[in-house]
Amino acid sequence: MNYAIKAYGDTQVFKSKAAFRRYLMEWIAGTDGAERDRAVRALCNLEAGINYTDTDTDRC
């Protein structure tokens, strides 16, 4: 199963949940504001079993 995130029109795909989580944690640690909100939403989705998040939409 692949894991992916779409942000700013680009989609990044990860081969494992651990790799995706690592990416999101680094993103969260390195930013703030609305950009951090995107990463946090993707992390929350990942922990809820959702393997793809399109952060370019307004949906939670």
N, C-alpha and C positions, 0 to 999 in steps of 0.2 A: 504494500500500500504506500502511495506517495502522499506527502504533505506539501501544501503550497499556500502562498500568500500573494495577493495582488495588492500592490501599493504604487501609487503615482503612475498607473498605466503599465507597470512591469509586473510580471509574475515570476516568482522564484519557487522552485520545486526542491524538496528535500526528500531523501530516501528513507529517513527514519524520523520517528517522533522525537528522539533525543537530539538529533541535529537541528530540527525545527525549533525545539524548545531553547536550545543553546543560542541560536540566532536571535530569537525573540528576546531573551534575557539580556543579551548584549545590546540590542536595539533599545530596550527600555532603560538600561543603565546609561546609555550615551545620549539621551535626548530628553525633551520635556514637552509640555503643552499638548497640542493636538496630535503631533507626531507620536508622542508617547501613548496617547489614547489609542491610536491605531494598533500599536504593538500589544498593548494590554488587552484590547478586544480580541486580537488573534490568539493570545495566550489563553484567555478565558475560554474561547471556543475550542482550542486544542484540548484543554483539560476536560471539557464537556464532551469530547469525542468527535468534534467536528474537525476534519482534516484540511479544510480549505476555507480561507477567509478572504473576501474581497473588501479591502478597507477603503476602496474608492466609492463605495455606496454608503448611504446614510443608515443602513440597517444595523442593528446590534445583534 
